[in-house]
Amino acid sequence: MPTLAASLDVRSKEPSRSRTSTRGEALRYLIASIAALSLDAATLWLGVTTLAWPAWLTGAFAYAAGLILIYVLSIRWVFARRTVRDARGEFLMFAALGLVGLLLNSVTLSVATGLGLALPVAKALSAGIGFVANFVTRKVLLFSAKP
């Protein structure tokens, strides 16, 4: 029986030109990010309101669900090429880069509100910076053309 890592290993030999454009990948990554955020929020809401789990515990499960979804969409739909051969190592790097993005998001939010920006404006700014940072680092380190 194939492992999960093996079933996710769907490297294509020659991706189409439209599939390899950075603009197309960025648009697909935006859509995948919205899907992952939606799953995260829905899982959080379900866990807290229906299952009566503590928000901190549900939040961890919700974040993990969103992380897994964005990873699967990234390797199957968003990015045409993969740099890392080992699927487990690739996922761990993907998750670590996501945590760096989360830290950057938190720092940006803190600094922006500290400078007096309204919370919705600060959140929009931090989300935008986090999105760009996650896309660029994942694209360059995990999903770029091989040298």
C-alpha positions as CSV (number, residue, x, y, z in Angstrom):
1,M,0.0,0.0,0.0
2,P,1.5,3.4,-1.0
3,T,2.3,5.9,1.7
4,L,0.7,9.3,1.9
5,A,4.1,10.8,1.0
6,A,4.3,8.6,-2.1
7,S,0.7,9.4,-3.2
8,L,1.5,13.2,-2.9
9,D,4.6,12.8,-5.1
10,V,3.1,14.0,-8.4
11,R,6.1,15.6,-10.1
12,S,5.3,16.3,-13.7
13,K,8.1,15.9,-16.3
14,E,7.4,18.9,-18.5
15,P,4.8,21.4,-17.2
16,S,3.0,23.6,-19.7
17,R,4.2,27.2,-20.1
18,S,1.0,28.7,-18.7
19,R,1.4,26.5,-15.6
20,T,4.9,27.7,-14.9
21,S,4.3,31.5,-15.1
22,T,4.9,33.2,-11.8
23,R,1.8,35.3,-12.3
24,G,-0.3,32.1,-12.7
25,E,1.3,30.5,-9.7
26,A,0.7,33.6,-7.6
27,L,-3.0,33.7,-8.6
28,R,-3.4,30.0,-7.9
29,Y,-1.6,30.5,-4.6
30,L,-4.0,33.3,-3.6
31,I,-7.0,31.1,-4.3
32,A,-5.4,28.2,-2.4
33,S,-4.6,30.5,0.5
34,I,-8.2,31.7,0.6
35,A,-9.4,28.0,0.7
36,A,-6.9,27.2,3.5
37,L,-8.0,30.2,5.5
38,S,-11.6,29.3,5.0
39,L,-10.9,25.7,6.2
40,D,-9.0,27.1,9.2
41,A,-11.8,29.5,10.2
42,A,-14.5,26.9,9.7
43,T,-12.6,24.3,11.8
44,L,-12.1,26.9,14.5
45,W,-15.7,27.8,14.5
46,L,-16.9,24.2,14.5
47,G,-14.5,23.2,17.3
48,V,-15.4,26.1,19.6
49,T,-19.1,26.3,19.0
50,T,-20.2,22.7,18.3
51,L,-17.5,20.6,20.1
52,A,-17.0,23.1,22.9
53,W,-13.2,22.6,22.6
54,P,-11.0,25.4,24.0
55,A,-10.1,28.0,21.4
56,W,-6.3,27.5,21.8
57,L,-6.7,23.7,21.1
58,T,-9.1,24.2,18.3
59,G,-6.9,26.9,16.8
60,A,-4.0,24.5,16.7
61,F,-6.1,21.8,14.8
62,A,-7.6,24.5,12.6
63,Y,-4.1,25.9,11.7
64,A,-2.9,22.3,10.9
65,A,-5.9,21.6,8.7
66,G,-5.2,24.8,6.8
67,L,-1.5,24.0,6.5
68,I,-2.2,20.6,5.1
69,L,-4.7,21.9,2.6
70,I,-2.4,24.7,1.3
71,Y,0.5,22.1,1.0
72,V,-1.6,19.7,-1.0
73,L,-3.0,22.4,-3.3
74,S,0.5,23.8,-3.7
75,I,2.1,20.5,-4.8
76,R,-0.9,19.4,-6.9
77,W,-2.2,22.6,-8.5
78,V,-0.3,25.8,-7.6
79,F,3.3,25.1,-8.5
80,A,4.5,23.3,-11.6
81,R,7.9,22.3,-10.3
82,R,9.3,20.9,-7.1
83,T,12.8,21.3,-5.9
84,V,12.9,18.9,-2.9
85,R,12.9,15.2,-3.8
86,D,11.8,13.9,-0.3
87,A,8.1,14.6,0.3
88,R,8.5,14.5,4.1
89,G,11.4,16.9,4.0
90,E,9.5,19.1,1.6
91,F,6.4,19.2,3.9
92,L,8.6,20.0,7.0
93,M,10.3,22.9,5.1
94,F,6.9,24.1,3.8
95,A,5.5,24.1,7.4
96,A,8.6,25.8,8.8
97,L,8.3,28.6,6.2
98,G,4.7,28.9,7.1
99,L,5.7,29.5,10.8
100,V,8.2,32.1,9.7
101,G,5.4,33.8,7.8
102,L,3.1,33.6,10.8
103,L,5.9,35.2,12.9
104,L,6.3,38.0,10.3
105,N,2.5,38.5,10.3
106,S,2.4,38.8,14.1
107,V,5.4,41.3,14.2
108,T,3.9,43.4,11.4
109,L,0.5,43.4,13.2
110,S,2.1,44.5,16.5
111,V,4.3,47.2,14.9
112,A,1.4,48.6,12.8
113,T,-1.0,48.8,15.7
114,G,1.8,50.2,17.8
115,L,2.2,53.0,15.3
116,G,-1.5,53.8,15.5
117,L,-3.0,52.1,12.5
118,A,-6.5,50.8,13.0
119,L,-6.7,47.1,13.6
120,P,-8.4,46.3,10.2
121,V,-5.8,48.3,8.3
122,A,-3.0,46.7,10.3
123,K,-4.4,43.2,9.7
124,A,-4.7,43.9,5.9
125,L,-1.1,45.1,5.9
126,S,0.2,42.1,7.9
127,A,-1.9,39.6,5.8
128,G,-0.5,41.1,2.6
129,I,3.1,41.0,3.8
130,G,2.6,37.4,5.1
131,F,1.1,36.3,1.8
132,V,3.9,37.7,-0.3
133,A,6.6,36.3,2.1
134,N,5.1,32.9,2.1
135,F,4.6,32.8,-1.7
136,V,8.1,34.1,-2.4
137,T,10.0,31.9,0.1
138,R,8.1,28.7,-0.9
139,K,8.4,29.5,-4.6
140,V,12.2,30.1,-4.4
141,L,13.1,27.4,-1.9
142,L,10.7,24.6,-2.7
143,F,9.0,25.1,-6.1
144,S,11.6,26.7,-8.4
145,A,13.2,25.2,-11.5
146,K,16.1,23.0,-10.8
147,P,19.5,24.6,-11.5
